[in-house]
């Protein structure tokens, strides 16, 4: 059992019979009244995000999670196939598991598959990925100081904003948490 004072982003808890992952939390101490914890919880089974407020003395069951490194092999319809690097076992997960992040995965990328009670429920991408730009508009000479940006299509099909000086064929580093350009690779 854990209290709200022990919350951390990414922690998995059981609340009202469902399994949730803590997406955000904030300890609030108003000038008048008791302290409380404001949270955003992601339902593991449905993927929905709910906001809840808890008193500091409330207790929750913390669920143990295990991260296993696996290699992304290929896409099979609406399923993604991964292979365990140690046992060479293959695992299929629905694309919905990676909602909004699938287009940042390239073939043979090593990811962490997160398990709860020996059941896979989520996939964590590396914090930064290096991908090649396939197409982007031409940058205008002298615009590098202005801080402008343009849309670029990556080798995986993702479209992100990049600085004006970045050209097609270059490999860039992207932060998978924010989907933003970081630097040239």
NUKEVO-842065 format. One record per residue: residue in three letters; x, y, z of N, C-alpha, C in turn. Coordinates in pm, 1 decimal. Example, Ala and Ser with C-alpha at 12.3 -4.5 7.8 and 13.67 -1.06 7.14 Angstrom:
+------+----------+----------+----------+----------+----------+----------+----------+----------+----------+
: type :      n.X :      n.Y :      n.Z :     ca.X :     ca.Y :     ca.Z :      c.X :      c.Y :      c.Z :
+------+----------+----------+----------+----------+----------+----------+----------+----------+----------+
:  ALA :   1319.0 :   -569.0 :    780.0 :   1230.0 :   -450.0 :    780.0 :   1320.0 :   -330.0 :    780.0 :
:  SER :   1285.0 :   -225.0 :    708.0 :   1367.0 :   -106.0 :    714.0 :   1290.0 :      3.0 :    787.0 :
+------+----------+----------+----------+----------+----------+----------+----------+----------+----------+
END
This chain:
+------+----------+----------+----------+----------+----------+----------+----------+----------+----------+
: type :      n.X :      n.Y :      n.Z :     ca.X :     ca.Y :     ca.Z :      c.X :      c.Y :      c.Z :
+------+----------+----------+----------+----------+----------+----------+----------+----------+----------+
:  UNK :     84.3 :   -118.7 :      0.0 :      0.0 :      0.0 :      0.0 :     88.8 :    125.0 :      0.0 :
:  UNK :     49.7 :    223.3 :    -79.2 :    122.6 :    350.0 :    -82.8 :     24.6 :    464.0 :    -59.6 :
:  UNK :     76.1 :    574.8 :    -10.5 :     -7.1 :    693.5 :      8.1 :     18.4 :    789.2 :   -107.9 :
:  UNK :    -63.9 :    892.4 :   -116.5 :    -49.6 :    989.1 :   -225.3 :     82.3 :   1065.4 :   -216.0 :
:  UNK :    143.2 :   1071.1 :   -100.0 :    272.4 :   1138.4 :    -85.0 :    384.7 :   1063.8 :   -155.9 :
:  UNK :    362.9 :    936.0 :   -188.2 :    464.7 :    855.3 :   -253.9 :    442.7 :    843.7 :   -404.8 :
:  UNK :    346.8 :    916.9 :   -458.6 :    318.4 :    910.5 :   -602.0 :    439.4 :    955.8 :   -683.9 :
:  UNK :    458.9 :    888.5 :   -798.2 :    559.9 :    925.8 :   -896.4 :    499.0 :    905.1 :  -1034.7 :
:  UNK :    540.7 :    986.3 :  -1130.5 :    492.1 :    971.0 :  -1267.1 :    535.2 :    834.2 :  -1319.4 :
:  UNK :    441.8 :    762.6 :  -1381.3 :    470.0 :    629.6 :  -1435.0 :    435.2 :    516.8 :  -1340.3 :
:  UNK :    405.9 :    547.9 :  -1214.5 :    369.7 :    445.8 :  -1116.3 :    232.3 :    387.5 :  -1152.3 :
:  UNK :    213.1 :    260.7 :  -1127.7 :     87.6 :    193.4 :  -1158.2 :     15.7 :    160.5 :  -1028.0 :
:  UNK :   -112.1 :    199.8 :  -1020.3 :   -191.3 :    177.4 :   -898.6 :   -325.6 :    114.9 :   -935.0 :
:  UNK :   -390.7 :     56.7 :   -834.3 :   -527.0 :      7.7 :   -850.9 :   -618.6 :    104.5 :   -779.4 :
:  UNK :   -719.5 :    156.2 :   -851.4 :   -813.7 :    254.1 :   -796.7 :   -953.3 :    220.6 :   -847.3 :
:  UNK :  -1047.4 :    205.0 :   -757.1 :  -1186.2 :    169.0 :   -788.9 :  -1193.8 :     44.2 :   -877.0 :
:  UNK :  -1107.9 :    -52.8 :   -850.3 :  -1111.5 :   -179.7 :   -921.6 :  -1041.8 :   -180.3 :  -1056.0 :
:  UNK :   -997.2 :    -65.4 :  -1104.2 :   -927.1 :    -58.5 :  -1232.5 :   -779.4 :    -30.2 :  -1210.5 :
:  UNK :   -700.4 :    -57.6 :  -1313.9 :   -557.6 :    -31.9 :  -1309.1 :   -528.8 :     99.7 :  -1380.5 :
:  UNK :   -457.7 :    188.8 :  -1311.7 :   -424.2 :    320.2 :  -1366.9 :   -274.9 :    344.7 :  -1358.0 :
:  UNK :   -226.1 :    424.9 :  -1451.7 :    -87.3 :    469.3 :  -1450.5 :    -88.1 :    619.5 :  -1425.7 :
:  UNK :     -5.9 :    667.5 :  -1334.6 :     -3.6 :    809.2 :  -1300.2 :     66.7 :    886.7 :  -1412.0 :
:  UNK :     -8.6 :    975.0 :  -1478.0 :     46.8 :   1057.0 :  -1586.0 :    102.5 :   1187.3 :  -1530.7 :
:  UNK :     31.7 :   1246.6 :  -1434.0 :     75.9 :   1370.1 :  -1369.9 :     23.1 :   1371.5 :  -1227.9 :
:  UNK :     93.1 :   1441.6 :  -1140.8 :     41.5 :   1462.9 :  -1005.9 :     97.2 :   1594.7 :   -953.5 :
:  UNK :     22.3 :   1653.6 :   -861.0 :     64.6 :   1780.6 :   -803.5 :     13.7 :   1788.8 :   -660.1 :
:  UNK :    105.3 :   1811.7 :   -566.3 :     66.3 :   1832.7 :   -427.4 :     23.6 :   1978.4 :   -413.0 :
:  UNK :    -96.3 :   2001.1 :   -359.5 :   -149.8 :   2136.0 :   -346.8 :   -173.9 :   2166.0 :   -199.4 :
:  UNK :   -121.7 :   2277.1 :   -153.7 :   -142.9 :   2321.6 :    -15.9 :   -205.0 :   2460.7 :    -22.7 :
:  UNK :   -338.8 :   2466.3 :    -22.1 :   -403.0 :   2597.6 :    -28.8 :   -380.2 :   2676.2 :    100.5 :
:  UNK :   -398.3 :   2806.5 :     92.8 :   -379.7 :   2890.4 :    210.5 :   -477.9 :   2856.9 :    320.7 :
:  UNK :   -594.9 :   2811.0 :    281.5 :   -698.4 :   2777.7 :    379.4 :   -745.8 :   2634.6 :    351.5 :
:  UNK :   -756.0 :   2554.3 :    453.7 :   -802.2 :   2416.8 :    435.0 :   -686.1 :   2320.0 :    428.6 :
:  UNK :   -720.1 :   2191.8 :    409.8 :   -619.4 :   2086.4 :    408.1 :   -554.5 :   2068.6 :    272.4 :
:  UNK :   -438.4 :   2007.6 :    274.3 :   -365.8 :   1978.8 :    150.8 :   -436.6 :   1866.4 :     75.6 :
:  UNK :   -410.2 :   1859.2 :    -54.9 :   -463.6 :   1750.8 :   -136.6 :   -369.4 :   1725.9 :   -253.2 :
:  UNK :   -392.1 :   1616.0 :   -324.5 :   -310.0 :   1579.7 :   -438.9 :   -399.6 :   1573.5 :   -561.9 :
:  UNK :   -366.5 :   1654.0 :   -662.4 :   -440.4 :   1656.2 :   -788.8 :   -363.9 :   1567.8 :   -886.6 :
:  UNK :   -432.8 :   1471.5 :   -949.1 :   -365.9 :   1376.8 :  -1037.7 :   -436.9 :   1364.3 :  -1171.3 :
:  UNK :   -360.9 :   1318.1 :  -1270.5 :   -415.6 :   1272.6 :  -1398.0 :   -375.0 :   1126.4 :  -1410.0 :
:  UNK :   -474.1 :   1039.7 :  -1423.2 :   -451.5 :    896.1 :  -1427.0 :   -493.2 :    841.5 :  -1563.1 :
:  UNK :   -409.8 :    755.2 :  -1621.0 :   -442.9 :    690.8 :  -1748.3 :   -486.6 :    548.3 :  -1720.5 :
:  UNK :   -609.0 :    515.6 :  -1763.6 :   -661.6 :    380.9 :  -1746.7 :   -582.7 :    286.8 :  -1837.4 :
:  UNK :   -524.8 :    182.7 :  -1781.2 :   -439.7 :     91.4 :  -1856.0 :   -517.6 :     15.6 :  -1962.5 :
:  UNK :   -639.8 :    -27.0 :  -1932.4 :   -715.5 :   -108.5 :  -2027.3 :   -781.5 :    -25.9 :  -2136.8 :
:  UNK :   -832.3 :     94.3 :  -2105.4 :   -902.7 :    174.1 :  -2206.5 :   -817.4 :    285.1 :  -2265.5 :
:  UNK :   -713.8 :    327.6 :  -2194.6 :   -629.0 :    435.8 :  -2242.9 :   -683.5 :    574.6 :  -2213.6 :
:  UNK :   -801.5 :    583.4 :  -2148.8 :   -861.3 :    713.6 :  -2120.4 :   -788.4 :    782.6 :  -2004.9 :
:  UNK :   -788.4 :    916.0 :  -2008.1 :   -722.6 :    995.7 :  -1906.2 :   -828.6 :   1059.3 :  -1817.6 :
:  UNK :   -816.9 :   1038.4 :  -1686.8 :   -913.0 :   1095.1 :  -1591.5 :   -838.0 :   1179.6 :  -1489.1 :
:  UNK :   -904.2 :   1284.6 :  -1442.6 :   -847.0 :   1369.6 :  -1338.7 :   -915.3 :   1337.9 :  -1207.0 :
:  UNK :   -836.4 :   1316.4 :  -1102.3 :   -888.9 :   1286.2 :   -970.4 :   -812.2 :   1366.6 :   -865.4 :
:  UNK :   -881.0 :   1398.3 :   -756.0 :   -820.7 :   1466.9 :   -643.0 :   -830.9 :   1375.3 :   -521.8 :
:  UNK :   -718.2 :   1359.9 :   -450.2 :   -713.4 :   1270.3 :   -336.0 :   -665.4 :   1344.3 :   -212.0 :
:  UNK :   -709.1 :   1294.9 :    -96.5 :   -657.2 :   1344.1 :     30.7 :   -521.3 :   1276.8 :     55.9 :
:  UNK :   -431.0 :   1342.3 :    128.0 :   -297.5 :   1284.9 :    149.9 :   -297.6 :   1152.1 :    225.4 :
:  UNK :   -398.1 :   1126.3 :    306.4 :   -397.9 :   1002.8 :    385.5 :   -454.7 :    882.2 :    310.8 :
:  UNK :   -506.8 :    901.4 :    189.2 :   -562.3 :    788.3 :    114.6 :   -452.1 :    690.4 :     76.2 :
:  UNK :   -485.0 :    561.2 :     76.8 :   -389.5 :    455.2 :     44.2 :   -435.7 :    381.0 :    -81.0 :
:  UNK :   -338.0 :    333.1 :   -159.7 :   -365.9 :    261.2 :   -283.5 :   -276.0 :    139.8 :   -293.2 :
:  UNK :   -323.0 :     38.9 :   -366.8 :   -239.2 :    -76.8 :   -397.5 :   -147.0 :    -38.7 :   -511.7 :
:  UNK :    -15.4 :    -53.0 :   -489.5 :     79.8 :    -28.6 :   -596.8 :    103.7 :   -160.2 :   -668.4 :
:  UNK :     94.5 :   -159.0 :   -800.0 :    115.8 :   -279.7 :   -879.1 :    259.7 :   -282.1 :   -928.5 :
:  UNK :    321.2 :   -396.5 :   -920.0 :    459.7 :   -411.8 :   -965.8 :    459.8 :   -427.1 :  -1117.2 :
:  UNK :    542.5 :   -347.5 :  -1180.5 :    556.3 :   -357.5 :  -1325.7 :    696.7 :   -405.8 :  -1359.2 :
:  UNK :    707.3 :   -464.8 :  -1475.7 :    835.5 :   -515.4 :  -1522.6 :    855.0 :   -469.0 :  -1665.8 :
:  UNK :    970.4 :   -414.7 :  -1694.7 :   1002.5 :   -371.0 :  -1831.2 :   1095.5 :   -473.2 :  -1894.5 :
:  UNK :   1056.2 :   -523.8 :  -2010.7 :   1140.1 :   -619.6 :  -2082.7 :   1179.1 :   -559.1 :  -2217.3 :
:  UNK :   1309.0 :   -553.2 :  -2246.7 :   1350.1 :   -498.9 :  -2376.6 :   1311.3 :   -594.8 :  -2489.2 :
:  UNK :   1248.1 :   -539.7 :  -2591.8 :   1207.3 :   -618.8 :  -2707.7 :   1235.5 :   -539.8 :  -2835.2 :
:  UNK :   1249.7 :   -612.1 :  -2944.3 :   1277.6 :   -551.7 :  -3073.8 :   1149.9 :   -547.7 :  -3156.1 :
:  UNK :   1118.9 :   -430.0 :  -3211.8 :   1002.1 :   -416.6 :  -3299.8 :   1037.6 :   -479.4 :  -3434.4 :
:  UNK :    960.5 :   -581.9 :  -3475.7 :    989.5 :   -653.6 :  -3598.5 :    910.7 :   -602.3 :  -3718.8 :
:  UNK :    776.9 :   -605.4 :  -3708.0 :    695.6 :   -565.1 :  -3822.6 :    552.5 :   -538.5 :  -3779.7 :
:  UNK :    476.3 :   -484.4 :  -3874.7 :    334.6 :   -453.6 :  -3854.4 :    253.4 :   -559.7 :  -3927.4 :
:  UNK :    153.6 :   -615.1 :  -3858.8 :     68.2 :   -719.0 :  -3916.6 :    -76.9 :   -675.9 :  -3900.5 :
:  UNK :   -129.9 :   -602.0 :  -3998.1 :   -266.0 :   -549.7 :  -3988.1 :   -273.1 :   -444.9 :  -3879.1 :
:  UNK :   -357.3 :   -468.9 :  -3778.3 :   -366.5 :   -375.0 :  -3666.0 :   -284.0 :   -422.3 :  -3546.5 :
:  UNK :   -195.1 :   -518.1 :  -3569.4 :   -107.6 :   -571.3 :  -3464.5 :     37.7 :   -532.0 :  -3492.7 :
:  UNK :    114.1 :   -513.0 :  -3385.0 :    257.4 :   -488.6 :  -3393.8 :    328.0 :   -608.7 :  -3333.4 :
:  UNK :    429.5 :   -658.9 :  -3400.7 :    498.0 :   -780.3 :  -3356.6 :    634.8 :   -741.9 :  -3299.9 :
:  UNK :    661.1 :   -789.3 :  -3177.7 :    786.3 :   -764.3 :  -3107.6 :    852.8 :   -897.7 :  -3077.0 :
:  UNK :    986.9 :   -896.4 :  -3061.4 :   1059.4 :  -1018.1 :  -3028.0 :   1146.3 :   -992.6 :  -2905.6 :
:  UNK :   1139.4 :  -1085.5 :  -2810.4 :   1224.1 :  -1079.7 :  -2692.2 :   1366.7 :  -1113.8 :  -2734.7 :
:  UNK :   1462.2 :  -1028.0 :  -2700.1 :   1600.5 :  -1046.4 :  -2743.8 :   1667.9 :  -1166.3 :  -2677.2 :
:  UNK :   1620.9 :  -1207.0 :  -2559.2 :   1683.6 :  -1318.2 :  -2488.4 :   1623.5 :  -1453.2 :  -2526.4 :
:  UNK :   1490.2 :  -1462.8 :  -2524.5 :   1425.2 :  -1592.1 :  -2548.3 :   1380.2 :  -1609.6 :  -2693.3 :
:  UNK :   1385.1 :  -1503.7 :  -2773.2 :   1341.8 :  -1502.0 :  -2913.3 :   1193.4 :  -1532.4 :  -2930.6 :
:  UNK :   1115.3 :  -1518.0 :  -2823.2 :    970.5 :  -1533.5 :  -2832.9 :    911.7 :  -1408.9 :  -2896.1 :
:  UNK :    805.5 :  -1429.0 :  -2977.1 :    740.8 :  -1315.6 :  -3040.6 :    611.0 :  -1282.0 :  -2969.3 :
:  UNK :    577.9 :  -1152.9 :  -2969.2 :    461.2 :  -1101.2 :  -2899.3 :    390.0 :  -1003.5 :  -2991.3 :
:  UNK :    256.7 :  -1016.8 :  -3000.3 :    176.7 :   -923.7 :  -3080.9 :     95.6 :   -835.2 :  -2987.6 :
:  UNK :     98.8 :   -704.8 :  -3014.1 :     19.9 :   -608.2 :  -2938.6 :    -60.6 :   -523.1 :  -3035.9 :
:  UNK :   -180.1 :   -479.7 :  -2996.3 :   -258.6 :   -394.2 :  -3086.2 :   -192.7 :   -257.2 :  -3103.4 :
:  UNK :   -213.1 :   -195.6 :  -3221.0 :   -158.4 :    -63.0 :  -3248.4 :   -208.3 :     40.5 :  -3148.4 :
:  UNK :   -327.5 :     20.4 :  -3095.2 :   -385.1 :    117.3 :  -3001.8 :   -300.3 :    131.3 :  -2875.2 :
:  UNK :   -217.1 :     29.4 :  -2845.1 :   -127.2 :     37.5 :  -2730.9 :    -31.5 :    154.4 :  -2746.4 :
:  UNK :      7.2 :    183.0 :  -2870.8 :    102.8 :    290.3 :  -2899.5 :     35.2 :    410.3 :  -2963.0 :
:  UNK :    -85.2 :    440.5 :  -2923.3 :   -159.9 :    551.3 :  -2983.0 :    -77.6 :    679.7 :  -2981.2 :
:  UNK :    -58.8 :    738.3 :  -3097.4 :     13.3 :    864.0 :  -3108.2 :    164.4 :    851.5 :  -3105.8 :
:  UNK :    218.7 :    732.0 :  -3086.2 :    364.0 :    713.9 :  -3080.8 :    414.4 :    615.2 :  -3185.0 :
:  UNK :    322.0 :    542.9 :  -3248.8 :    361.0 :    437.6 :  -3342.2 :    444.5 :    491.4 :  -3458.0 :
:  UNK :    412.0 :    612.2 :  -3505.7 :    482.1 :    665.2 :  -3621.9 :    624.6 :    712.2 :  -3591.0 :
:  UNK :    670.3 :    699.3 :  -3467.8 :    809.3 :    730.3 :  -3434.1 :    893.9 :    604.0 :  -3421.6 :
:  UNK :    832.6 :    486.5 :  -3445.6 :    905.4 :    359.6 :  -3436.5 :    955.0 :    317.7 :  -3573.6 :
:  UNK :   1080.7 :    275.5 :  -3578.1 :   1136.1 :    221.5 :  -3701.5 :   1161.1 :     72.4 :  -3681.3 :
:  UNK :   1173.6 :      0.0 :  -3791.0 :   1197.1 :   -143.8 :  -3782.0 :   1325.2 :   -171.6 :  -3704.1 :
:  UNK :   1323.7 :   -278.6 :  -3627.4 :   1435.9 :   -325.1 :  -3545.3 :   1472.0 :   -230.8 :  -3431.0 :
:  UNK :   1380.9 :   -140.0 :  -3395.1 :   1403.5 :    -51.4 :  -3280.7 :   1381.1 :   -130.3 :  -3152.0 :
:  UNK :   1469.6 :   -110.9 :  -3054.3 :   1454.5 :   -176.3 :  -2924.9 :   1369.2 :    -86.9 :  -2835.6 :
:  UNK :   1259.5 :   -143.2 :  -2783.0 :   1167.0 :    -71.5 :  -2695.8 :   1148.8 :   -152.8 :  -2567.8 :
:  UNK :   1092.3 :    -90.4 :  -2466.1 :   1060.0 :   -161.6 :  -2342.4 :    911.7 :   -194.0 :  -2341.4 :
:  UNK :    878.4 :   -322.4 :  -2333.1 :    739.5 :   -364.4 :  -2317.7 :    715.2 :   -378.9 :  -2168.5 :
:  UNK :    612.6 :   -309.1 :  -2118.8 :    583.2 :   -306.3 :  -1976.1 :    478.8 :   -412.9 :  -1944.3 :
:  UNK :    507.4 :   -494.5 :  -1843.8 :    418.9 :   -603.2 :  -1802.0 :    363.6 :   -575.7 :  -1663.5 :
:  UNK :    236.4 :   -612.1 :  -1642.9 :    175.7 :   -618.3 :  -1510.0 :    123.9 :   -760.1 :  -1494.8 :
:  UNK :    168.0 :   -828.6 :  -1391.3 :    126.6 :   -967.5 :  -1366.3 :    145.5 :  -1054.3 :  -1490.5 :
:  UNK :    260.9 :  -1044.7 :  -1553.1 :    297.1 :  -1121.4 :  -1673.3 :    205.6 :  -1097.5 :  -1792.4 :
:  UNK :    135.6 :   -985.5 :  -1794.9 :     51.4 :   -947.0 :  -1908.4 :    104.4 :   -815.4 :  -1965.6 :
:  UNK :    138.6 :   -810.4 :  -2095.5 :    188.1 :   -684.9 :  -2153.0 :     75.8 :   -582.2 :  -2160.9 :
:  UNK :    105.5 :   -456.2 :  -2125.0 :      0.8 :   -355.5 :  -2131.9 :     46.4 :   -223.9 :  -2192.0 :
:  UNK :    177.1 :   -200.9 :  -2205.1 :    223.1 :    -73.7 :  -2260.5 :    360.4 :    -92.3 :  -2323.4 :
:  UNK :    394.6 :      2.0 :  -2410.6 :    525.0 :      2.5 :  -2475.4 :    587.0 :    139.3 :  -2452.0 :
:  UNK :    711.3 :    140.3 :  -2405.0 :    783.3 :    265.5 :  -2385.2 :    892.5 :    277.4 :  -2489.6 :
:  UNK :    886.7 :    386.8 :  -2565.5 :    990.0 :    413.3 :  -2664.7 :   1112.2 :    472.7 :  -2596.0 :
:  UNK :   1229.1 :    464.2 :  -2661.1 :   1345.0 :    535.5 :  -2606.5 :   1313.5 :    685.5 :  -2600.7 :
:  UNK :   1378.3 :    758.4 :  -2512.5 :   1350.9 :    900.7 :  -2497.9 :   1381.6 :    977.1 :  -2626.4 :
:  UNK :   1489.2 :    940.8 :  -2694.5 :   1526.7 :   1006.7 :  -2819.8 :   1542.6 :    903.1 :  -2929.6 :
:  UNK :   1495.2 :    935.8 :  -3050.0 :   1514.0 :    848.7 :  -3166.3 :   1574.1 :    931.8 :  -3278.9 :
:  UNK :   1656.4 :    866.8 :  -3360.5 :   1717.5 :    931.4 :  -3476.3 :   1647.7 :    880.8 :  -3600.8 :
:  UNK :   1587.9 :    972.1 :  -3677.2 :   1514.6 :    936.1 :  -3797.7 :   1556.6 :   1026.0 :  -3913.1 :
:  UNK :   1545.8 :    971.7 :  -4034.8 :   1585.2 :   1043.8 :  -4155.6 :   1466.9 :   1122.3 :  -4210.8 :
:  UNK :   1495.1 :   1243.5 :  -4258.2 :   1391.6 :   1326.7 :  -4319.9 :   1377.7 :   1285.6 :  -4466.1 :
:  UNK :   1255.3 :   1255.4 :  -4507.7 :   1228.2 :   1217.2 :  -4645.7 :   1189.7 :   1338.7 :  -4729.4 :
:  UNK :   1104.8 :   1425.0 :  -4672.2 :   1056.9 :   1539.1 :  -4750.3 :   1033.5 :   1658.5 :  -4658.6 :
:  UNK :   1069.9 :   1775.9 :  -4707.5 :   1042.4 :   1901.3 :  -4638.1 :   1053.8 :   2015.4 :  -4737.7 :
:  UNK :    989.4 :   2125.5 :  -4708.0 :    996.4 :   2241.7 :  -4796.1 :   1137.4 :   2300.1 :  -4790.4 :
:  UNK :   1174.7 :   2370.9 :  -4895.1 :   1306.7 :   2433.2 :  -4899.1 :   1312.1 :   2549.9 :  -4801.1 :
:  UNK :   1422.8 :   2561.0 :  -4729.8 :   1441.8 :   2672.3 :  -4636.6 :   1488.2 :   2795.4 :  -4712.5 :
:  UNK :   1456.5 :   2912.3 :  -4662.3 :   1497.7 :   3037.3 :  -4725.5 :   1626.8 :   3082.7 :  -4660.6 :
:  UNK :   1725.2 :   3115.7 :  -4743.1 :   1855.9 :   3157.0 :  -4690.5 :   1839.7 :   3282.3 :  -4603.8 :
:  UNK :   1902.7 :   3279.1 :  -4486.5 :   1895.5 :   3393.5 :  -4396.8 :   1785.7 :   3382.8 :  -4293.0 :
:  UNK :   1701.0 :   3282.1 :  -4302.1 :   1590.3 :   3267.1 :  -4208.1 :   1627.0 :   3186.5 :  -4083.9 :
:  UNK :   1752.3 :   3146.2 :  -4070.3 :   1788.1 :   3060.6 :  -3957.8 :   1782.3 :   3134.1 :  -3824.7 :
:  UNK :   1798.6 :   3263.7 :  -3824.7 :   1798.1 :   3339.8 :  -3700.9 :   1655.6 :   3366.0 :  -3652.1 :
:  UNK :   1560.7 :   3366.8 :  -3744.2 :   1423.4 :   3403.0 :  -3709.3 :   1355.6 :   3300.5 :  -3618.7 :
:  UNK :   1408.4 :   3179.5 :  -3612.4 :   1348.8 :   3078.4 :  -3526.6 :   1223.5 :   3016.4 :  -3585.7 :
:  UNK :   1203.2 :   3032.2 :  -3713.6 :   1086.3 :   2974.4 :  -3778.9 :   1098.3 :   2824.0 :  -3792.0 :
:  UNK :    989.7 :   2762.1 :  -3830.7 :    992.6 :   2617.3 :  -3849.7 :    908.5 :   2579.7 :  -3970.1 :
:  UNK :    928.9 :   2456.9 :  -4015.1 :    854.8 :   2403.3 :  -4128.5 :    823.9 :   2257.1 :  -4100.5 :
:  UNK :    725.0 :   2204.0 :  -4168.2 :    687.1 :   2063.6 :  -4150.2 :    783.3 :   1973.9 :  -4226.9 :
:  UNK :    816.7 :   1860.4 :  -4167.2 :    904.6 :   1762.8 :  -4231.2 :    843.9 :   1624.3 :  -4215.5 :
:  UNK :    848.1 :   1545.3 :  -4322.4 :    801.3 :   1407.2 :  -4319.2 :    921.3 :   1316.4 :  -4295.7 :
:  UNK :    910.3 :   1229.1 :  -4197.2 :   1019.5 :   1139.1 :  -4161.5 :   1004.2 :   1005.1 :  -4231.2 :
:  UNK :   1108.2 :    922.8 :  -4223.0 :   1108.2 :    791.9 :  -4288.2 :    997.2 :    700.4 :  -4238.8 :
:  UNK :    946.2 :    723.0 :  -4117.8 :    839.7 :    639.5 :  -4061.7 :    700.8 :    691.7 :  -4095.8 :
:  UNK :    693.0 :    808.8 :  -4161.4 :    564.0 :    867.3 :  -4196.7 :    519.8 :    977.2 :  -4102.0 :
:  UNK :    589.1 :    995.6 :  -3991.3 :    554.4 :   1100.7 :  -3895.7 :    584.8 :   1237.3 :  -3955.8 :
:  UNK :    504.0 :   1336.1 :  -3919.9 :    526.5 :   1473.5 :  -3963.5 :    550.0 :   1557.9 :  -3838.7 :
:  UNK :    666.2 :   1622.5 :  -3831.8 :    698.0 :   1708.8 :  -3718.5 :    753.0 :   1841.0 :  -3770.1 :
:  UNK :    756.1 :   1940.3 :  -3684.0 :    813.3 :   2069.8 :  -3719.5 :    962.5 :   2069.0 :  -3692.5 :
:  UNK :   1038.0 :   2121.6 :  -3790.0 :   1183.5 :   2130.7 :  -3778.3 :   1226.4 :   2273.1 :  -3811.7 :
:  UNK :   1347.5 :   2313.7 :  -3771.8 :   1397.0 :   2447.0 :  -3808.7 :   1412.4 :   2460.2 :  -3960.1 :
:  UNK :   1415.5 :   2582.6 :  -4007.3 :   1420.6 :   2609.0 :  -4151.4 :   1548.3 :   2559.0 :  -4218.3 :
:  UNK :   1658.8 :   2545.4 :  -4144.5 :   1785.6 :   2506.1 :  -4205.5 :   1798.0 :   2355.8 :  -4229.2 :
:  UNK :   1706.4 :   2275.7 :  -4178.9 :   1713.4 :   2130.5 :  -4194.9 :   1664.8 :   2092.7 :  -4334.6 :
:  UNK :   1739.1 :   2003.6 :  -4401.3 :   1711.3 :   1965.6 :  -4539.7 :   1673.8 :   1817.2 :  -4550.4 :
:  UNK :   1606.7 :   1777.3 :  -4660.8 :   1575.9 :   1635.4 :  -4683.2 :   1704.1 :   1552.2 :  -4689.7 :
:  UNK :   1697.9 :   1430.6 :  -4638.5 :   1813.0 :   1341.2 :  -4638.2 :   1892.1 :   1346.4 :  -4508.8 :
:  UNK :   1871.5 :   1449.0 :  -4427.7 :   1943.0 :   1459.5 :  -4300.2 :   1877.1 :   1369.9 :  -4196.2 :
:  UNK :   1958.5 :   1325.2 :  -4101.5 :   1908.6 :   1246.0 :  -3988.4 :   1899.0 :   1340.4 :  -3869.2 :
:  UNK :   1781.9 :   1340.7 :  -3805.7 :   1760.3 :   1429.5 :  -3691.9 :   1721.0 :   1348.8 :  -3568.6 :
:  UNK :   1740.8 :   1409.1 :  -3451.9 :   1703.8 :   1346.6 :  -3324.4 :   1572.4 :   1408.1 :  -3277.1 :
:  UNK :   1479.0 :   1321.7 :  -3234.1 :   1346.2 :   1365.1 :  -3191.3 :   1322.3 :   1315.6 :  -3049.0 :
:  UNK :   1263.1 :   1401.4 :  -2966.2 :   1222.4 :   1364.7 :  -2831.1 :   1086.1 :   1296.1 :  -2843.2 :
:  UNK :   1076.9 :   1168.0 :  -2807.1 :    952.2 :   1092.5 :  -2825.1 :    844.1 :   1134.4 :  -2726.7 :
:  UNK :    880.7 :   1199.5 :  -2616.1 :    780.6 :   1243.2 :  -2519.0 :    703.4 :   1364.7 :  -2570.5 :
:  UNK :    772.9 :   1454.9 :  -2640.1 :    710.1 :   1579.3 :  -2686.0 :    692.0 :   1584.2 :  -2837.4 :
:  UNK :    750.7 :   1490.0 :  -2911.4 :    747.6 :   1485.4 :  -3058.0 :    810.0 :   1611.0 :  -3118.2 :
:  UNK :    917.9 :   1659.3 :  -3057.1 :    983.6 :   1779.6 :  -3103.8 :   1125.2 :   1750.3 :  -3151.2 :
:  UNK :   1169.9 :   1831.7 :  -3246.5 :   1306.4 :   1827.3 :  -3296.2 :   1402.2 :   1865.9 :  -3184.6 :
:  UNK :   1513.8 :   1791.9 :  -3171.7 :   1613.4 :   1823.9 :  -3070.2 :   1739.8 :   1878.3 :  -3135.9 :
:  UNK :   1796.5 :   1799.3 :  -3228.6 :   1919.6 :   1837.5 :  -3294.1 :   1940.6 :   1748.8 :  -3417.3 :
:  UNK :   2042.5 :   1783.0 :  -3495.3 :   2084.2 :   1692.2 :  -3603.3 :   2160.0 :   1576.5 :  -3538.9 :
:  UNK :   2145.4 :   1458.7 :  -3596.5 :   2213.8 :   1341.4 :  -3539.1 :   2347.1 :   1319.2 :  -3606.9 :
+------+----------+----------+----------+----------+----------+----------+----------+----------+----------+
END
